[in-house]
Structures are given as C-alpha cells and as structure tokens.
Amino acid sequence: MFLHWFRGLRVIGITQIGSGKTFLFLQGPHGPYFDQLSKMLVNSGARALRVGFNRGDQAFWENKDTFIPFTKSQDEWPTFIAELFKAEKVTDIVLYGDVRYIHAEAVRVAKDMGIQVHVFEEGYLRPYWVTYERGGSNGYSRLMDKTVPEMRQELSGLDLELPDVPTRWGDMRQHIFYGAAYHFWVMFLNKSFTAFKPHRELSVKEEFRLYLKRLVGIPARIATRRRATRRIKKGGYPFHLAILQLAHDSSFIAHSPFETMTQFIEVTIAGFAAGAPRHHHLVFKGHPLEDGRLPMKAEIARIAARNHVADRVHYVPGGKLAELLNLARTAITVNSTAGQQALWRGLPIKVFGSAVYAKPEFVSKQPLAAFFADPKRPDSRAYRDFRHYLLETSQVTGGFYSRKGREQLMRQVVDLMLAKEDSYEALRLGNAAPRQQLTLVK
C-alpha cells in the first residue's frame, strides 16, 4: 500500500512539473526541433501550441490540432497575439531570435502581460552549444549589463574544466537541407497563407533558389576554399583575420553600426591600409552559410584596389575558422559569435557592434588603424572566467539540426525552461543545475 502511494506521489510530483503552464511557440529553427521540444514539454504536464505563419512552419509541427495559422496582415499581428494570449491563458512563449517583427511585437506584448519569454539562438559558444535565455538574446541579453567582476563573484566556489573550442559545426549539411525544405514548402504549398511576409528582404522564391544553389555547389565551394586556404597558409606572411557575417543575420541588423556588410568591409580595408605594416596581409573569412546574394569576393577586391592594397587582401569562402585563426595575428568582426574563438586563442580582437562578449577586459578600444599597427592583447584570464560563466548559464550542449545534436539538447533544456529561476539567477542564488559535459555531435 505504501509503495503504491509513493509511486503515485512520484508521478504527481515529478512527471507533472509542467502542469498549469501553456507554452506558445512562434517561429523556430528550420527543422523538427520546436516540435520535439513541445512534445517533451507536454510530457511534463504542460500544454503546447504553435502559431504558424506559412506552410514551412506547419510542415514541421506534427500535431495539427494545436497549430494556429496566422493568415492576416502583419498590421493585425499585435492585436491577434494579445487576444490569443488571453484566450489560451498562455503562460510562456518560445521563439528563435527576438529581432524579427513578429517576435519583437510578441515579446513586447508578452512582457506587458507578465508572460515568460524563452529565447533560443545559435550558441554564443559555437558549434557544440546553443543559447537559451529568458527575456532576450544577443544585444537584449542580460549578459550585456553583467560585468566580469560580477561573474567572478557568482562563479566563486565552482570548479569546471573548460573544454577546448571545437573546430567544426556538426550539423551544417542538415542546417542547409532543412532550410531548403522549409523554403520549398513556402514557395510551392503556401496558398492558405496569402498574407505571409518574409522577415528578410529577399522573396521566398529567391531564398529557395539560393538554398538550392548552395546545396548543389558544396563540392565546388569546398575546392575553392581549400585552394584559398592553402595559398594563405603557405604564404608565410603575418595576416589579420576579418570575420564576415550574414548581412541578413538578426544580430547584424539590430546590433550593428553598419547598414550593409560592404560598409564593414570598406572600414576594415581602409583601417588596414592606414595602419598595418606593409608586409602584413588581411584575410576576409566568409560565413559558412554565405549564399552568394552579395558578390563578396568581387566587393572585397574592388575595395582593396581602391585602397591600393589589392595584393595584400584575400577572401576565403566559408569552411573551418580554426585553421586560419591558429595562424592569425588579430581578428576583426562586427559582432560575430565567432569572435569568441579568437579570444579563446588569446588573439587581439576589434568589435564594432554590440555583443555579449564585448567586455573592456578583452575587446580592443583602439582606433582601427592603431589596432592594425600595434594591437593590444586581451586579458585571457578574464575571458576564461567569462566563458566559464556562459557554460554555467546560457550555453546548452547540443544543436538544432542534427538528430544527435537535438538529443543532447533535450537532455537539459526542458528542465531549464521549467525551472523557477532562469540560469543567470539560479547561479547567483547558488541553485544552478549540474551541466552536461561536452560530447561531440556528429
């Protein structure tokens, strides 16, 4: 009898921890991640609903009874979401990135109504982590106001052996595949979502064409990248590495002083021409998901020629960042999370935009020409403390796109979402949950 009662208590007390919560999902990473996450939240006792804006959103959500299509114009979105919050007694919203219009408006309304906001993003420490925060990410993250001394104080008493920076993204092919599938559904099967408006400037048709072109062109790009990297590695010259981002990336759009990536390239090359020793070179490293919407190589060559440094400026499309960073003298970026790989190696880094890692202890404040002429090294101890803090709080082992990556992510993220405090507050109060050790995602 007692054993039966005890087993019943375990069911009520543990497996129903999500009881009373209603999670409303908005747009997520391409692929099945949000659907799988919702199912585990339902297993915890919570409800899970999904608002979809196109056929791609619908395709990746299995339970059609909990899918709510939004087919009105965007002007009606704030009213629609506020009414939905009330009608469904929503307690939590879940989204991927907080900058696109539909997400920014939903976050604004949710905060006014006291609804918890769960934000997922690509990892601040890539590629074997994703970012999970409450309230906001990137330039809206709580990390922006947190100082390194405060982090050290909250870490006192903890002991974590930090893993090395991984050198490759474990699910790039899956990422591209799901992106192509998503845009295929939107382009050919979107009739019931006639008012759908993409959050990016390009049409869905053009986005699909670029995804398809990228998939088909993978072998050629790999060959081009290897040749370019080999020439730089055998060049024997010191070089500075400029880390490019996607011009349509939310972090670049919302938290950058530049309107276009061309502006960043112009400023970087001008600073290099003015300050770098004449035997130094400058290498621009393309983003792994660069899709060709901007002729990057031609733009860089044109601007370099205008600044009379054409023979000292190079471009490498995509690929592994590590093998170039291992040889570079410095790194320059707008606000790419890849800047943290430079800091992990103790490289001086210049950052132009808002970034969670842009702390005065390890990001240069020198004018760009002076940075190229005589770069100051970061405080590596301070950065290691910062990285330790990230691993104890917002960084969760796993990935959105590969099966093994999602499996790793699920082992921790649901408990983090259901916890009373967010990970930053839990660490401050001494309630941080034990973290899973790094295992490689293939």
Buried (B, 14 or more C-beta within 10 A) or exposed (E): EEEEEEEEEEEEEEEEBBEEBBBBBBBBBBBBBBBBBBBBBBEBBBBBBBBBBBBBBBBBBEEEEBBBBBEEEBEEBBEBBBEBBEEBEBBBBBBBBBBBEBBBBBBBBBBEEEBBBBBBBBBBBBBBBBBBBBBBBBBBBBBBEBEBEEBBEBBEEEEEEEBEBBEBBBBBEBBBBBBBBBBBBBBEBBEEBEEBEBBBEBEBEBBBBBBBEBEEEEEEBEEBBEEBBEEBEEEEEBBBBBBBBBBBBBBBBBBBEBEEBBBBBBBBBBBBBBBBEEEBBBBBBBBBBBBBBBEBBEBBBBBBEEBEBBEBBBBBBBBBBBEBBEBBBBBBBBBBBBBBBBBBBBBBBBBBBBBBBBBEBBBBEBEBBBBBBEBEEBBBEBBBBBBBBBBBBBBBBBBBBBBBBBEBBBEBBBEBBBBEBBBBBBBBEEEBEEBEEBEEBE
